[in-house]
């Protein structure tokens, strides 16, 4: 671990030096070239078979790159349009759907979960408490990252839209032209029009899933072996499939007020003092700037897939990383709410917020 820390410190020092040179010269390509080099170094260091990365600006993708392999055995290179499991990033989509329902007056953040599912163990909790991972009281919040509590929100979304959670999400994917996105790996097993999904859509999803990256488990010697994706269906916190290009479509629409109003998003991206989570996203301060982020860890951070999104609102940029192993999350304890525990995140933060 100390060896890894030394490597990361050296990488950050180099990034900062490069950034100063680049800012003086205006050569943004050099920034992205160096970012790519350090991501590739970290990918190899932590044994990630395949990785997609993109930096998204206010109007779309500024930079994208694929690293490694989507199929190691057959040396099939990763691409930035290769379908991947988003895992916990699905929560960002769920939060967006709920917030839009709140804007429309169809839901309230103060609604109790019991209104939608009386048998839920969280029946007395509010939608706000579930989305902020508050297991205390509204007046005295206590943080515990328990994404399984969001399962109840699928019923809340159905109450709002009169469509299934899957159909509501599928409509959002289509509206944002997320052409390689699939609302759950099991969608092709549905008998149309089950859950509102039509035959033509199922056929399209089947073709996309044929290009899905293989999932890998990586041992301590960084040996990768094919495994199974943890998510077998779509839930409010897992199962969404897509590429970094798809996520860029969503992120751009979200930050420009297309999906929810910008004032709604700004409120969601604020957290109480000393509390690490806003409404649907982690929120923390880094070098005096607000940083909004989310992560995914298929199979409890050890198996098959992982992902991460990091937004710096003041800079108007988002980094999205998606991997076909648990390497983006395994061992970093991101569920505690501290993004700086991730070396992948620290490189990006060091570049934009030195």
C-alpha positions in Angstrom: 0.0 0.0 0.0 2.8 2.4 0.8 4.3 1.6 -2.6 1.0 2.5 -4.2 0.8 5.7 -2.2 4.2 6.8 -3.4 3.3 6.1 -7.0 0.1 8.2 -6.6 2.0 11.1 -4.9 4.5 11.0 -7.8 1.7 11.0 -10.3 -0.1 13.9 -8.7 3.1 15.9 -8.5 3.7 15.3 -12.2 0.0 16.2 -13.0 0.2 19.5 -11.2 3.5 20.4 -12.9 2.0 19.5 -16.3 -1.1 21.5 -15.5 0.8 24.6 -14.8 2.7 24.3 -18.1 -0.5 23.5 -19.9 -2.4 26.5 -18.4 0.4 28.8 -19.6 0.5 27.3 -23.1 -3.3 26.6 -23.5 -2.5 23.1 -24.9 -5.5 21.2 -23.4 -4.6 18.2 -25.4 -1.5 17.7 -23.3 -3.7 17.7 -20.1 -5.8 14.9 -21.5 -2.8 13.0 -22.8 -1.4 13.0 -19.3 -4.7 12.1 -17.8 -4.9 9.1 -20.1 -1.3 8.1 -19.2 -2.0 8.1 -15.5 -5.3 6.3 -15.9 -3.6 3.6 -17.9 -0.9 3.3 -15.2 -3.5 3.0 -12.5 -5.5 0.5 -14.6 -2.4 -1.8 -14.8 -1.5 -1.2 -11.2 -4.8 -2.3 -9.9 -5.4 -5.1 -12.5 -8.4 -3.6 -14.3 -8.8 -5.6 -17.6 -10.8 -2.9 -19.4 -11.6 0.7 -18.7 -13.7 3.4 -20.4 -13.1 7.1 -19.5 -14.6 10.4 -20.6 -14.4 14.0 -19.5 -17.7 15.8 -20.2 -18.0 19.5 -20.4 -21.0 21.8 -20.5 -21.9 20.8 -24.1 -20.8 17.2 -24.3 -17.6 15.1 -24.4 -14.3 17.0 -24.2 -12.2 13.8 -24.2 -12.7 10.1 -24.3 -10.5 7.0 -24.3 -10.8 3.3 -23.9 -8.1 1.2 -22.2 -7.4 -2.6 -22.1 -9.8 -5.3 -23.2 -13.5 -6.0 -23.2 -12.5 -9.7 -23.9 -9.0 -10.6 -22.6 -8.8 -14.1 -24.0 -9.6 -13.0 -27.5 -7.7 -9.7 -27.2 -10.8 -7.7 -28.1 -10.0 -4.1 -27.3 -12.3 -2.0 -25.1 -14.1 0.8 -27.0 -15.9 3.9 -25.7 -19.2 2.6 -27.1 -18.8 -0.9 -25.6 -21.9 -1.6 -23.3 -20.9 -1.9 -19.7 -22.7 -2.3 -16.3 -23.1 1.1 -14.6 -23.9 -0.5 -11.2 -24.3 2.1 -8.5 -24.5 5.0 -11.1 -28.0 3.8 -11.7 -28.8 5.6 -8.4 -28.2 8.9 -10.2 -30.8 8.1 -12.8 -33.3 7.1 -10.1 -32.7 10.3 -8.2 -33.2 12.3 -11.4 -36.6 10.6 -12.0 -37.7 11.2 -8.5 -36.7 14.8 -8.5 -38.6 15.4 -11.7 -41.7 13.8 -10.1 -41.2 16.2 -7.2 -41.0 19.2 -9.6 -44.2 18.1 -11.2 -45.9 17.8 -7.8 -46.6 14.1 -8.2 -44.3 13.2 -5.3 -42.9 14.9 -2.3 -39.5 14.3 -0.7 -41.4 14.1 2.6 -43.6 11.2 1.4 -43.2 8.1 3.6 -42.0 4.9 2.0 -45.0 3.2 3.6 -47.3 5.1 1.2 -45.8 3.1 -1.7 -44.9 -0.1 0.1 -46.5 -0.7 3.5 -44.5 -3.8 4.2 -41.1 -2.2 3.8 -38.8 -2.1 6.8 -38.3 1.6 5.8 -42.0 2.3 5.8 -41.6 5.3 8.3 -38.6 6.8 6.4 -39.2 9.5 3.9 -38.0 9.6 0.3 -35.6 12.3 1.3 -34.1 10.1 4.0 -33.7 7.2 1.6 -32.0 9.3 -1.2 -29.6 10.9 1.3 -28.9 7.6 3.1 -30.0 9.1 6.4 -30.8 6.5 9.0 -31.3 9.0 11.7 -33.9 11.7 11.9 -34.4 14.7 9.6 -33.3 17.0 12.4 -30.3 14.9 13.3 -29.1 12.9 10.2 -26.9 9.9 10.6 -25.2 8.6 7.5 -25.0 5.0 6.5 -24.6 4.0 2.8 -27.4 1.4 2.3 -28.3 1.5 -1.4 -30.7 -1.4 -0.9 -33.1 1.0 0.7 -33.7 2.7 -2.7 -35.4 -0.5 -3.9 -38.7 1.0 -2.7 -38.4 4.0 -5.0 -39.4 1.9 -8.0 -42.9 1.8 -6.7 -42.8 5.6 -6.0 -41.8 6.2 -9.6 -44.6 4.0 -10.8 -47.0 6.0 -8.7 -45.8 9.2 -10.3 -45.6 8.1 -13.9 -48.2 5.3 -14.1 -45.6 3.3 -15.9 -43.2 0.7 -14.5 -39.8 1.8 -13.2 -38.2 0.0 -16.2 -40.4 1.7 -18.8 -39.9 5.1 -17.2 -36.2 4.7 -17.2 -36.3 3.3 -20.8 -38.2 6.4 -21.9 -35.5 8.6 -20.3 -32.7 6.6 -22.2 -34.5 7.1 -25.5 -35.2 10.8 -24.8 -31.5 11.4 -24.3 -30.4 9.4 -27.3 -28.5 6.9 -25.2 -28.1 4.5 -28.1 -26.1 1.7 -26.3 -28.1 1.8 -23.1 -30.2 -1.1 -21.8 -32.7 -0.9 -18.9 -31.5 -4.1 -17.2 -29.8 -7.3 -18.4 -33.0 -9.3 -18.2 -35.1 -7.0 -20.3 -34.7 -9.4 -23.3 -36.4 -12.2 -21.3 -39.7 -10.1 -21.0 -42.7 -11.1 -23.1 -43.7 -7.8 -24.7 -45.5 -5.6 -23.7 -44.5 -6.7 -20.2 -43.4 -3.7 -18.1 -44.3 -1.5 -21.1 -41.3 -2.7 -23.2 -42.3 -3.4 -26.8 -41.0 -6.1 -29.2 -38.9 -3.6 -31.3 -37.2 -2.3 -28.2 -36.4 -5.9 -26.9 -34.9 -6.7 -30.3 -32.7 -3.6 -30.1 -31.6 -4.3 -26.6 -30.7 -7.9 -27.5 -28.4 -6.6 -30.2 -26.7 -4.2 -27.8 -26.2 -7.0 -25.2 -24.4 -9.1 -27.7 -21.6 -6.5 -27.5 -21.6 -6.4 -23.7 -18.0 -6.4 -22.2 -17.1 -9.6 -20.3 -17.0 -9.3 -16.5 -13.8 -10.3 -14.7 -12.7 -11.2 -11.2 -9.1 -10.2 -10.5 -6.9 -12.0 -7.9 -4.1 -10.6 -5.8 -1.6 -11.4 -8.6 -3.7 -9.4 -11.0 -4.8 -12.5 -12.9 -8.2 -11.9 -14.5 -10.8 -14.7 -14.9 -14.2 -14.4 -16.4 -17.0 -14.2 -13.8 -20.7 -13.2 -13.7 -22.2 -9.8 -13.4 -23.7 -9.3 -9.9 -26.8 -7.5 -11.3 -29.2 -9.8 -13.0 -32.2 -7.4 -13.2 -32.9 -3.7 -13.1 -33.3 -2.0 -9.7 -33.1 1.6 -8.7 -29.4 1.1 -7.7 -28.1 -1.4 -10.3 -28.6 -3.1 -13.6 -28.5 -0.2 -16.0 -26.1 -0.9 -18.9 -24.5 1.7 -21.2 -21.2 3.2 -22.4 -19.4 6.4 -21.3 -20.9 8.0 -24.4 -24.3 7.2 -23.1 -23.5 8.6 -19.7 -22.3 11.8 -21.3 -25.7 12.3 -22.9 -27.3 11.9 -19.5 -24.8 14.1 -17.7 -25.0 16.9 -20.2 -28.9 16.9 -20.1 -28.9 16.8 -16.3 -26.5 19.7 -15.8 -28.1 21.9 -18.4 -31.7 21.7 -17.0 -33.2 19.3 -19.5 -34.0 16.5 -17.1 -34.6 18.6 -13.9 -34.4 22.3 -13.3 -31.0 23.7 -12.5 -32.2 25.0 -9.1 -33.5 21.5 -8.3 -30.2 20.0 -9.1 -28.3 22.6 -7.1 -30.4 21.8 -4.1 -29.8 18.1 -4.6 -26.0 18.7 -4.8 -25.9 20.4 -1.4 -25.4 18.4 1.8 -25.8 19.3 5.4 -22.6 20.4 7.2 -20.2 17.4 7.8 -22.6 15.1 6.0 -21.3 13.3 2.9 -24.4 12.8 0.8 -26.9 15.1 -1.0 -30.1 13.9 -2.6 -29.0 11.0 -4.8 -25.3 11.9 -4.9 -22.3 12.0 -2.6 -21.2 15.6 -2.0 -17.9 16.8 -0.4 -15.6 19.8 -0.4 -12.1 19.5 -1.9 -9.7 22.4 -1.8 -12.6 24.7 -1.2 -14.7 23.5 -4.1 -17.9 21.4 -4.1 -17.4 17.9 -5.7 -20.4 15.7 -6.5 -19.8 12.0 -7.2 -21.2 8.5 -7.3 -19.7 5.1 -7.6 -20.7 1.6 -8.5 -19.3 -1.7 -7.3 -20.8 -4.8 -8.8 -20.7 -7.7 -6.3 -19.7 -5.8 -3.3 -16.7 -4.1 -4.9 -14.9 -7.3 -5.6 -16.5 -8.8 -8.7 -17.3 -8.1 -12.3 -17.7 -4.4 -12.7 -17.3 -1.0 -11.1 -17.8 2.6 -12.1 -17.4 6.2 -10.9 -18.6 9.7 -11.8 -17.1 12.9 -10.5 -18.6 16.3 -11.2 -16.9 19.7 -10.3 -19.9 22.1 -10.8 -17.7 25.2 -10.7 -15.5 23.9 -13.5 -18.4 22.5 -15.5 -16.8 19.1 -16.0 -17.6 15.5 -15.2 -15.3 12.5 -15.3 -16.9 9.1 -15.9 -15.0 5.9 -15.5 -16.5 2.4 -16.1 -14.6 -0.9 -15.7 -15.3 -4.6 -16.3 -13.8 -5.6 -12.9 -14.2 -4.3 -9.4 -10.9 -2.4 -9.6 -12.4 1.1 -9.5 -13.8 0.5 -6.0 -12.3 -2.6 -4.5 -10.4 -1.7 -1.2 -11.0 2.0 -1.3 -14.0 2.2 1.2 -15.8 4.7 -1.0 -19.1 3.9 0.9 -17.7 6.0 3.8 -18.2 9.1 1.6 -14.6 10.1 1.0 -13.8 10.3 -2.7 -10.1 11.0 -2.0 -9.6 7.4 -0.9 -9.6 6.6 -4.7 -6.3 7.0 -6.5 -8.3 7.3 -9.8 -10.3 10.2 -8.3 -7.2 11.9 -6.8 -5.6 12.2 -10.2 -8.6 13.9 -11.7 -9.0 16.2 -8.6 -5.3 17.0 -8.7 -5.7 18.1 -12.3 -8.7 20.4 -11.9 -8.4 21.5 -8.3 -4.7 21.5 -7.4 
